[in-house]
Amino acid sequence: AVRLIEKYFKLPNYYKIDNKPVFMIYELRNLIKGFGGFYETKDALSWFDEKAREAGFNGIHLQHTRMEFDQIEQYLKDAGLSRLTEEQAVAELGYSSMTHYQFVNMFSMKNRTYEEGIELAKAGWDRASKSGITYYPHVSIGWNRNPRLQFHDPDNLFNNTPENVEKAFRAARDWVDQHPEQAPLIVVNSWNEWTEGSYFEPDTINGYGYLAAAKHAFLEE
């Protein structure tokens, strides 16, 4: 935590909301297991927040990664915390917001086109925003995990062209504009997730197409 604060949070370009460095934690269940329990995790995150305040910030903006198919509530029940929903658990742990990490955590990829994915993502943003925890919309560039598998997975996100990704960016921009009470944050996967087919970086197929899609959606009308 101290290393994060000193080497990263203090950088002028590190993203902050209300002078709170935004720090996303990928998997809540593993976090709780790693610290040995729910209340041990709560103590650790409270200490993290305190250290950030000592460094001159207003604390940490912890961001939860929502996974529609992750049985976190079953895990809470098994841990004797059946009184808590997922949203109540992250609120009690001190989280400020949540988002998704990947479209695959929002809906099934079976025979799914990117155009369908945009509509499903929009529904997912609306659904998550009603949970009681501030939600920031997520956009995935694509999904194809075959580069890291020894078998072929047919459940990929098809037709994730730069043109379609730009449509997703514009949809997310419109959603953010409709929620002016929140910071104008959109979470994108990913800069270089080559093994999951979800990357901004230029390639030999689309060149700088995905970067141009972001430019067109957010910097040009």
Backbone as CSV, one residue per row, in Angstrom:
resi,resn,N_x,N_y,N_z,CA_x,CA_y,CA_z,C_x,C_y,C_z
1,ALA,0.819,-1.201,0.000,0.000,0.000,0.000,0.859,1.260,0.000
2,VAL,1.893,1.282,0.817,2.765,2.461,0.893,3.464,2.662,-0.444
3,ARG,3.892,1.577,-1.072,4.535,1.673,-2.385,3.575,2.252,-3.415
4,LEU,2.318,1.807,-3.399,1.314,2.337,-4.323,1.146,3.846,-4.130
5,ILE,1.048,4.257,-2.889,0.834,5.673,-2.588,2.011,6.512,-3.060
6,GLU,3.222,6.059,-2.725,4.409,6.858,-3.019,4.774,6.858,-4.502
7,LYS,4.675,5.694,-5.172,5.163,5.586,-6.546,4.101,5.861,-7.595
8,TYR,2.829,5.726,-7.237,1.780,5.853,-8.243,0.734,6.914,-7.904
9,PHE,0.168,6.845,-6.724,-0.910,7.776,-6.393,-0.449,9.228,-6.439
10,LYS,0.826,9.457,-6.149,1.336,10.826,-6.121,1.689,11.363,-7.508
11,LEU,1.623,10.524,-8.527,1.872,11.013,-9.879,0.757,11.979,-10.277
12,PRO,1.095,13.080,-10.944,0.064,14.081,-11.287,-1.005,13.552,-12.228
13,ASN,-0.682,12.525,-13.020,-1.662,12.004,-13.978,-2.420,10.786,-13.441
14,TYR,-2.210,10.426,-12.171,-2.982,9.317,-11.610,-4.413,9.793,-11.393
15,TYR,-5.383,9.000,-11.845,-6.778,9.435,-11.814,-7.325,9.470,-10.385
16,LYS,-7.931,10.596,-10.037,-8.492,10.785,-8.702,-9.895,11.362,-8.816
17,ILE,-10.730,11.042,-7.847,-12.060,11.629,-7.709,-12.116,12.276,-6.335
18,ASP,-12.339,13.582,-6.302,-12.378,14.327,-5.034,-11.096,14.130,-4.226
19,ASN,-9.971,14.173,-4.925,-8.643,13.982,-4.311,-8.506,12.618,-3.645
20,LYS,-9.219,11.637,-4.182,-9.074,10.255,-3.733,-8.579,9.418,-4.912
21,PRO,-7.371,8.860,-4.834,-6.900,7.996,-5.917,-7.873,6.824,-6.123
22,VAL,-8.241,6.588,-7.380,-9.169,5.501,-7.697,-8.367,4.208,-7.825
23,PHE,-8.764,3.207,-7.054,-8.038,1.934,-7.026,-9.040,0.797,-7.152
24,MET,-9.024,0.144,-8.312,-9.930,-0.975,-8.553,-9.307,-2.280,-8.047
25,ILE,-10.103,-3.072,-7.352,-9.680,-4.393,-6.906,-10.487,-5.420,-7.683
26,TYR,-9.786,-6.330,-8.332,-10.425,-7.195,-9.330,-11.432,-8.175,-8.739
27,GLU,-11.059,-8.931,-7.722,-11.940,-10.006,-7.288,-12.118,-9.978,-5.774
28,LEU,-13.279,-9.569,-5.330,-13.549,-9.405,-3.906,-13.410,-10.715,-3.139
29,ARG,-13.888,-11.783,-3.724,-13.834,-13.069,-3.022,-12.399,-13.465,-2.683
30,ASN,-11.496,-13.335,-3.646,-10.096,-13.681,-3.387,-9.445,-12.703,-2.418
31,LEU,-9.873,-11.440,-2.470,-9.340,-10.461,-1.528,-9.669,-10.874,-0.096
32,ILE,-10.931,-11.245,0.132,-11.352,-11.649,1.471,-10.617,-12.921,1.906
33,LYS,-10.477,-13.863,0.992,-9.742,-15.087,1.315,-8.294,-14.776,1.656
34,GLY,-7.702,-13.879,0.877,-6.298,-13.546,1.083,-6.015,-12.913,2.429
35,PHE,-6.944,-12.093,2.908,-6.756,-11.446,4.206,-7.260,-12.304,5.365
36,GLY,-7.881,-13.443,5.045,-8.286,-14.358,6.098,-9.657,-14.126,6.669
37,GLY,-10.460,-13.275,6.034,-11.806,-13.051,6.527,-12.320,-11.678,6.169
38,PHE,-13.629,-11.500,6.320,-14.277,-10.251,5.938,-13.793,-9.087,6.799
39,TYR,-13.770,-9.265,8.104,-13.425,-8.151,8.987,-11.923,-7.860,8.963
40,GLU,-11.122,-8.884,8.693,-9.692,-8.650,8.489,-9.468,-7.809,7.237
41,THR,-10.269,-8.080,6.216,-10.194,-7.286,4.978,-10.622,-5.850,5.241
42,LYS,-11.681,-5.690,6.004,-12.161,-4.359,6.351,-11.085,-3.563,7.086
43,ASP,-10.397,-4.199,8.012,-9.322,-3.532,8.760,-8.178,-3.136,7.830
44,ALA,-7.823,-4.033,6.902,-6.714,-3.755,5.985,-7.043,-2.588,5.064
45,LEU,-8.267,-2.554,4.551,-8.655,-1.467,3.657,-8.775,-0.148,4.415
46,SER,-9.192,-0.210,5.657,-9.247,0.994,6.489,-7.845,1.540,6.720
47,TRP,-6.894,0.650,6.945,-5.487,1.060,7.126,-4.958,1.702,5.837
48,PHE,-5.295,1.115,4.699,-4.907,1.648,3.393,-5.429,3.073,3.229
49,ASP,-6.689,3.274,3.566,-7.309,4.594,3.480,-6.610,5.585,4.412
50,GLU,-6.297,5.140,5.601,-5.619,6.010,6.576,-4.254,6.442,6.064
51,LYS,-3.504,5.515,5.465,-2.181,5.841,4.932,-2.291,6.859,3.789
52,ALA,-3.331,6.736,2.991,-3.534,7.698,1.908,-3.813,9.088,2.476
53,ARG,-4.591,9.151,3.539,-4.884,10.438,4.175,-3.621,11.044,4.766
54,GLU,-2.779,10.218,5.356,-1.517,10.711,5.900,-0.628,11.282,4.801
55,ALA,-0.801,10.788,3.567,0.001,11.259,2.432,-0.593,12.504,1.785
56,GLY,-1.711,13.002,2.318,-2.282,14.240,1.806,-3.511,14.078,0.931
57,PHE,-3.975,12.849,0.748,-5.189,12.618,-0.037,-6.406,12.628,0.890
58,ASN,-7.580,12.592,0.282,-8.817,12.520,1.068,-9.252,11.077,1.307
59,GLY,-8.306,10.165,1.204,-8.589,8.744,1.344,-8.432,8.036,0.014
60,ILE,-8.942,6.815,-0.074,-8.880,6.012,-1.286,-10.286,5.851,-1.856
61,HIS,-10.423,6.009,-3.158,-11.673,5.689,-3.838,-11.561,4.244,-4.302
62,LEU,-12.005,3.309,-3.466,-11.953,1.892,-3.823,-13.074,1.573,-4.801
63,GLN,-12.732,0.823,-5.836,-13.723,0.464,-6.850,-13.839,-1.056,-6.931
64,HIS,-15.053,-1.532,-6.766,-15.354,-2.960,-6.806,-15.590,-3.421,-8.236
65,THR,-15.082,-4.609,-8.575,-15.320,-5.191,-9.890,-16.521,-6.119,-9.802
66,ARG,-17.613,-5.678,-10.383,-18.853,-6.459,-10.339,-18.773,-7.599,-11.347
67,MET,-19.172,-8.797,-10.918,-19.192,-9.962,-11.808,-20.553,-10.624,-11.672
68,GLU,-21.319,-10.589,-12.739,-22.686,-11.089,-12.675,-22.734,-12.582,-12.353
69,PHE,-21.676,-13.322,-12.708,-21.714,-14.774,-12.545,-20.836,-15.258,-11.400
70,ASP,-20.239,-14.343,-10.655,-19.397,-14.712,-9.515,-20.291,-14.879,-8.289
71,GLN,-20.204,-16.029,-7.652,-21.112,-16.327,-6.546,-20.621,-15.693,-5.242
72,ILE,-20.422,-14.385,-5.236,-19.911,-13.705,-4.049,-20.906,-13.801,-2.904
73,GLU,-22.189,-13.731,-3.203,-23.164,-13.792,-2.119,-23.207,-15.182,-1.492
74,GLN,-22.975,-16.217,-2.300,-22.874,-17.560,-1.736,-21.644,-17.659,-0.854
75,TYR,-20.555,-17.039,-1.294,-19.341,-17.041,-0.479,-19.583,-16.319,0.845
76,LEU,-20.275,-15.188,0.813,-20.591,-14.463,2.037,-21.456,-15.325,2.963
77,LYS,-22.390,-16.048,2.372,-23.240,-16.930,3.170,-22.400,-18.016,3.837
78,ASP,-21.487,-18.621,3.070,-20.631,-19.673,3.614,-19.720,-19.139,4.718
79,ALA,-19.401,-17.830,4.630,-18.534,-17.215,5.633,-19.315,-16.698,6.837
80,GLY,-20.620,-17.018,6.872,-21.441,-16.588,7.995,-21.925,-15.162,7.877
81,LEU,-21.932,-14.631,6.668,-22.334,-13.246,6.449,-23.541,-13.173,5.514
82,SER,-24.481,-14.071,5.713,-25.649,-14.131,4.836,-26.519,-12.889,4.944
83,ARG,-26.291,-12.066,5.989,-27.061,-10.828,6.127,-26.691,-9.810,5.061
84,LEU,-25.557,-10.007,4.394,-25.045,-9.009,3.455,-25.287,-9.412,2.010
85,THR,-25.781,-8.483,1.214,-25.752,-8.645,-0.236,-24.365,-8.223,-0.720
86,GLU,-24.091,-8.445,-2.000,-22.806,-8.015,-2.560,-22.614,-6.516,-2.373
87,GLU,-23.662,-5.747,-2.659,-23.560,-4.291,-2.546,-23.363,-3.856,-1.101
88,GLN,-24.058,-4.497,-0.179,-23.891,-4.163,1.234,-22.491,-4.520,1.717
89,ALA,-21.962,-5.622,1.212,-20.615,-6.048,1.614,-19.571,-5.029,1.182
90,VAL,-19.626,-4.588,-0.080,-18.606,-3.648,-0.546,-18.758,-2.289,0.142
91,ALA,-19.998,-1.909,0.463,-20.208,-0.653,1.176,-19.612,-0.735,2.577
92,GLU,-19.818,-1.859,3.253,-19.280,-2.009,4.598,-17.761,-2.061,4.583
93,LEU,-17.181,-2.564,3.513,-15.725,-2.617,3.403,-15.112,-1.257,3.062
94,GLY,-15.941,-0.291,2.716,-15.453,1.046,2.445,-15.272,1.395,0.991
95,TYR,-15.840,0.588,0.102,-15.742,0.887,-1.325,-16.590,2.114,-1.664
96,SER,-16.158,2.856,-2.683,-16.877,4.051,-3.122,-17.718,3.816,-4.357
97,SER,-17.314,2.861,-5.196,-18.025,2.647,-6.454,-17.757,1.246,-6.967
98,MET,-18.373,0.943,-8.093,-18.095,-0.323,-8.759,-18.215,-0.152,-10.263
99,THR,-17.669,-1.118,-10.987,-17.754,-1.166,-12.436,-17.646,-2.626,-12.833
100,HIS,-17.535,-2.908,-14.110,-17.236,-4.252,-14.581,-15.807,-4.274,-15.127
101,TYR,-15.244,-5.461,-15.213,-13.903,-5.617,-15.775,-13.963,-5.984,-17.257
102,GLN,-14.983,-6.735,-17.628,-15.090,-7.237,-18.990,-16.557,-7.455,-19.333
103,PHE,-16.903,-7.323,-20.593,-18.260,-7.661,-21.032,-18.623,-9.097,-20.649
104,VAL,-17.621,-9.996,-20.665,-17.895,-11.398,-20.350,-18.381,-11.558,-18.915
105,ASN,-18.112,-10.582,-18.057,-18.620,-10.604,-16.684,-20.032,-10.019,-16.586
106,MET,-20.555,-9.551,-17.722,-21.890,-8.951,-17.749,-22.912,-9.842,-18.440
107,PHE,-22.468,-10.562,-19.487,-23.408,-11.389,-20.247,-22.648,-12.498,-20.961
108,SER,-23.375,-13.533,-21.352,-22.779,-14.676,-22.038,-22.262,-14.264,-23.415
109,MET,-21.144,-14.846,-23.813,-20.566,-14.555,-25.119,-21.015,-15.542,-26.195
110,LYS,-21.853,-16.476,-25.861,-22.229,-17.522,-26.811,-22.939,-16.929,-28.020
111,ASN,-22.299,-17.068,-29.189,-22.859,-16.579,-30.458,-23.258,-15.105,-30.381
112,ARG,-22.430,-14.307,-29.747,-22.785,-12.912,-29.483,-22.030,-11.981,-30.429
113,THR,-22.742,-11.055,-31.046,-22.086,-10.044,-31.857,-21.819,-8.815,-30.995
114,TYR,-20.885,-7.996,-31.417,-20.572,-6.788,-30.645,-21.770,-5.843,-30.614
115,GLU,-22.512,-5.789,-31.718,-23.689,-4.922,-31.748,-24.696,-5.337,-30.666
116,GLU,-24.900,-6.653,-30.496,-25.766,-7.137,-29.419,-25.159,-6.790,-28.062
117,GLY,-23.836,-6.913,-27.994,-23.140,-6.637,-26.742,-23.347,-5.213,-26.259
118,ILE,-23.405,-4.268,-27.181,-23.629,-2.870,-26.792,-24.966,-2.729,-26.075
119,GLU,-25.993,-3.335,-26.630,-27.326,-3.230,-26.019,-27.368,-3.937,-24.671
120,LEU,-26.722,-5.090,-24.570,-26.680,-5.812,-23.298,-25.876,-5.041,-22.257
121,ALA,-24.800,-4.387,-22.706,-23.993,-3.590,-21.780,-24.809,-2.413,-21.244
122,LYS,-25.534,-1.746,-22.106,-26.366,-0.612,-21.678,-27.382,-1.058,-20.627
123,ALA,-27.976,-2.219,-20.852,-28.921,-2.753,-19.860,-28.191,-3.078,-18.562
124,GLY,-26.963,-3.589,-18.685,-26.175,-3.903,-17.498,-25.780,-2.667,-16.708
125,TRP,-25.460,-1.583,-17.410,-25.138,-0.327,-16.714,-26.346,0.151,-15.919
126,ASP,-27.506,0.119,-16.564,-28.721,0.574,-15.884,-29.031,-0.308,-14.678
127,ARG,-28.872,-1.602,-14.851,-29.160,-2.540,-13.764,-28.222,-2.308,-12.582
128,ALA,-26.943,-2.165,-12.876,-25.958,-1.987,-11.814,-26.119,-0.647,-11.107
129,SER,-26.568,0.359,-11.834,-26.702,1.693,-11.243,-27.826,1.760,-10.214
130,LYS,-28.678,0.754,-10.200,-29.795,0.725,-9.248,-29.443,-0.048,-7.977
131,SER,-28.188,-0.425,-7.833,-27.787,-1.294,-6.724,-27.598,-0.555,-5.409
132,GLY,-27.473,0.782,-5.474,-27.192,1.544,-4.263,-25.740,1.956,-4.136
133,ILE,-24.864,1.402,-4.974,-23.453,1.787,-5.030,-23.222,2.524,-6.344
134,THR,-22.495,3.625,-6.311,-22.208,4.372,-7.537,-21.584,3.452,-8.569
135,TYR,-22.128,3.456,-9.771,-21.629,2.590,-10.841,-21.081,3.428,-11.982
136,TYR,-19.902,3.021,-12.485,-19.307,3.664,-13.651,-19.319,2.676,-14.819
137,PRO,-19.779,3.116,-15.990,-19.960,2.198,-17.109,-18.645,1.633,-17.632
138,HIS,-18.734,0.411,-18.107,-17.569,-0.299,-18.640,-17.764,-0.603,-20.119
139,VAL,-16.676,-0.483,-20.892,-16.664,-0.859,-22.301,-15.490,-1.802,-22.535
140,SER,-15.755,-2.924,-23.180,-14.690,-3.844,-23.580,-14.405,-3.685,-25.073
141,ILE,-13.136,-3.750,-25.430,-12.768,-3.690,-26.851,-13.198,-4.973,-27.557
142,GLY,-13.110,-6.094,-26.870,-13.491,-7.371,-27.472,-13.380,-8.488,-26.456
143,TRP,-13.565,-9.715,-26.927,-13.376,-10.886,-26.073,-13.087,-12.103,-26.941
144,ASN,-11.874,-12.643,-26.794,-11.466,-13.874,-27.465,-10.257,-14.404,-26.698
145,ARG,-10.490,-15.389,-25.870,-9.408,-15.884,-25.012,-8.617,-17.030,-25.623
146,ASN,-8.851,-17.339,-26.883,-8.179,-18.475,-27.514,-6.658,-18.363,-27.558
147,PRO,-6.068,-17.157,-27.631,-4.606,-17.104,-27.648,-3.928,-17.753,-26.441
148,ARG,-4.652,-17.914,-25.340,-4.014,-18.515,-24.165,-4.597,-19.885,-23.811
149,LEU,-5.356,-20.483,-24.732,-5.964,-21.788,-24.476,-5.324,-22.874,-25.331
150,GLN,-5.402,-24.113,-24.857,-4.937,-25.271,-25.630,-6.096,-25.952,-26.353
151,PHE,-7.261,-25.344,-26.274,-8.430,-25.815,-27.013,-9.121,-24.589,-27.591
152,HIS,-10.073,-24.807,-28.482,-10.762,-23.676,-29.108,-12.047,-23.361,-28.370
153,ASP,-12.198,-22.112,-27.959,-13.420,-21.642,-27.319,-14.226,-20.864,-28.354
154,PRO,-15.373,-21.365,-28.757,-16.163,-20.677,-29.791,-16.933,-19.472,-29.268
155,ASP,-16.995,-19.313,-27.954,-17.812,-18.234,-27.382,-17.011,-16.942,-27.304
156,ASN,-16.923,-16.287,-28.450,-16.183,-15.042,-28.574,-17.145,-13.911,-28.925
157,LEU,-16.650,-12.686,-28.786,-17.440,-11.512,-29.165,-17.092,-11.161,-30.610
158,PHE,-18.027,-11.378,-31.498,-17.761,-11.225,-32.918,-18.021,-9.797,-33.403
159,ASN,-17.276,-9.419,-34.442,-17.487,-8.152,-35.136,-17.158,-6.940,-34.264
160,ASN,-16.118,-7.066,-33.466,-15.687,-5.929,-32.636,-14.782,-5.006,-33.452
161,THR,-15.335,-4.453,-34.500,-14.601,-3.533,-35.360,-14.418,-2.192,-34.663
162,PRO,-13.451,-1.401,-35.085,-13.324,-0.060,-34.513,-14.610,0.752,-34.624
163,GLU,-15.344,0.574,-35.718,-16.594,1.314,-35.893,-17.613,0.932,-34.816
164,ASN,-17.700,-0.356,-34.504,-18.643,-0.787,-33.473,-18.168,-0.401,-32.075
165,VAL,-16.869,-0.477,-31.844,-16.337,-0.047,-30.551,-16.609,1.444,-30.338
166,GLU,-16.503,2.234,-31.411,-16.841,3.655,-31.296,-18.295,3.836,-30.876
167,LYS,-19.191,2.993,-31.392,-20.603,3.068,-30.982,-20.739,2.795,-29.482
168,ALA,-19.956,1.842,-28.981,-20.005,1.544,-27.543,-19.485,2.726,-26.731
169,PHE,-18.410,3.338,-27.204,-17.879,4.524,-26.515,-18.924,5.642,-26.472
170,ARG,-19.583,5.843,-27.587,-20.592,6.910,-27.633,-21.764,6.593,-26.705
171,ALA,-22.139,5.328,-26.632,-23.219,4.938,-25.718,-22.813,5.185,-24.271
172,ALA,-21.565,4.855,-23.948,-21.076,5.085,-22.588,-20.980,6.577,-22.296
173,ARG,-20.541,7.346,-23.279,-20.471,8.801,-23.101,-21.860,9.374,-22.840
174,ASP,-22.850,8.912,-23.593,-24.211,9.396,-23.394,-24.724,9.011,-22.007
175,TRP,-24.382,7.801,-21.560,-24.824,7.337,-20.242,-24.212,8.209,-19.140
176,VAL,-22.937,8.515,-19.295,-22.264,9.380,-18.318,-22.904,10.770,-18.309
177,ASP,-23.212,11.290,-19.489,-23.834,12.618,-19.574,-25.192,12.641,-18.881
178,GLN,-25.836,11.489,-18.819,-27.139,11.397,-18.160,-27.012,11.226,-16.644
179,HIS,-25.777,11.136,-16.154,-25.531,10.985,-14.713,-24.525,12.052,-14.277
180,PRO,-24.906,13.322,-14.377,-23.966,14.413,-14.079,-23.560,14.487,-12.609
181,GLU,-24.260,13.773,-11.742,-23.897,13.779,-10.322,-22.645,12.939,-10.059
182,GLN,-22.231,12.157,-11.031,-21.052,11.309,-10.898,-19.865,11.911,-11.647
183,ALA,-18.682,11.446,-11.314,-17.491,11.827,-12.085,-17.620,11.269,-13.499
184,PRO,-17.069,11.953,-14.511,-17.204,11.488,-15.896,-16.215,10.367,-16.212
185,LEU,-16.388,9.251,-15.542,-15.459,8.125,-15.665,-16.088,6.990,-16.455
186,ILE,-15.339,6.483,-17.433,-15.698,5.279,-18.180,-14.507,4.327,-18.082
187,VAL,-14.763,3.098,-17.701,-13.698,2.101,-17.542,-13.629,1.265,-18.813
188,VAL,-12.418,1.102,-19.356,-12.235,0.397,-20.629,-11.260,-0.768,-20.449
189,ASN,-11.609,-1.888,-21.007,-10.719,-3.048,-21.081,-10.395,-3.288,-22.558
190,SER,-9.176,-3.119,-22.947,-7.999,-2.906,-22.139,-6.933,-2.315,-23.045
191,TRP,-5.844,-1.847,-22.470,-4.758,-1.331,-23.300,-4.017,-2.456,-24.008
192,ASN,-3.744,-3.555,-23.315,-2.873,-4.581,-23.919,-3.249,-6.002,-23.508
193,GLU,-4.530,-6.300,-23.384,-4.945,-7.657,-23.034,-5.028,-8.513,-24.298
194,TRP,-3.846,-8.794,-24.851,-3.773,-9.528,-26.113,-4.295,-10.952,-25.972
195,THR,-4.086,-11.587,-24.823,-4.493,-12.983,-24.673,-5.994,-13.139,-24.469
196,GLU,-6.710,-12.021,-24.390,-8.165,-12.089,-24.301,-8.829,-11.300,-25.436
197,GLY,-8.031,-10.905,-26.428,-8.586,-10.232,-27.596,-9.263,-8.917,-27.271
198,SER,-8.693,-8.173,-26.316,-9.323,-6.925,-25.888,-8.233,-5.893,-25.640
199,TYR,-7.870,-5.164,-26.688,-6.714,-4.277,-26.570,-6.876,-3.043,-27.454
200,PHE,-6.386,-1.910,-26.893,-6.333,-0.643,-27.618,-5.145,-0.592,-28.583
201,GLU,-4.067,-1.246,-28.201,-2.808,-1.084,-28.936,-2.979,-1.369,-30.431
202,PRO,-2.273,-0.626,-31.271,-2.350,-0.865,-32.717,-1.915,-2.282,-33.077
203,ASP,-2.550,-2.851,-34.095,-2.158,-4.176,-34.583,-2.133,-4.169,-36.114
204,THR,-1.868,-5.326,-36.686,-1.751,-5.403,-38.148,-3.106,-5.547,-38.832
205,ILE,-4.177,-5.697,-38.033,-5.514,-5.849,-38.618,-6.224,-4.504,-38.704
206,ASN,-6.281,-3.803,-37.579,-7.017,-2.535,-37.529,-6.118,-1.306,-37.411
207,GLY,-4.815,-1.503,-37.374,-3.908,-0.365,-37.242,-4.218,0.426,-35.984
208,TYR,-4.418,1.729,-36.145,-4.747,2.607,-35.013,-6.267,2.796,-34.864
209,GLY,-7.022,1.855,-35.408,-8.478,2.011,-35.483,-9.161,2.211,-34.147
210,TYR,-8.765,1.432,-33.126,-9.438,1.560,-31.828,-9.098,2.889,-31.157
211,LEU,-7.864,3.333,-31.304,-7.483,4.632,-30.758,-8.243,5.744,-31.479
212,ALA,-8.384,5.594,-32.779,-9.147,6.583,-33.544,-10.614,6.575,-33.123
213,ALA,-11.137,5.406,-32.784,-12.529,5.314,-32.327,-12.728,6.106,-31.049
214,ALA,-11.780,6.013,-30.129,-11.857,6.798,-28.885,-11.771,8.277,-29.187
215,LYS,-10.875,8.649,-30.086,-10.726,10.053,-30.453,-12.011,10.600,-31.045
216,HIS,-12.623,9.848,-31.945,-13.849,10.310,-32.586,-14.993,10.431,-31.570
217,ALA,-15.066,9.468,-30.648,-16.173,9.450,-29.686,-16.070,10.537,-28.625
218,PHE,-14.829,10.835,-28.202,-14.668,11.719,-27.045,-14.068,13.090,-27.368
219,LEU,-13.400,13.207,-28.508,-12.741,14.481,-28.811,-13.292,15.184,-30.031
220,GLU,-14.055,14.461,-30.845,-14.565,15.057,-32.072,-16.072,14.838,-32.166
221,GLU,-16.764,15.776,-32.707,-18.213,15.630,-32.947,-18.428,15.369,-34.437
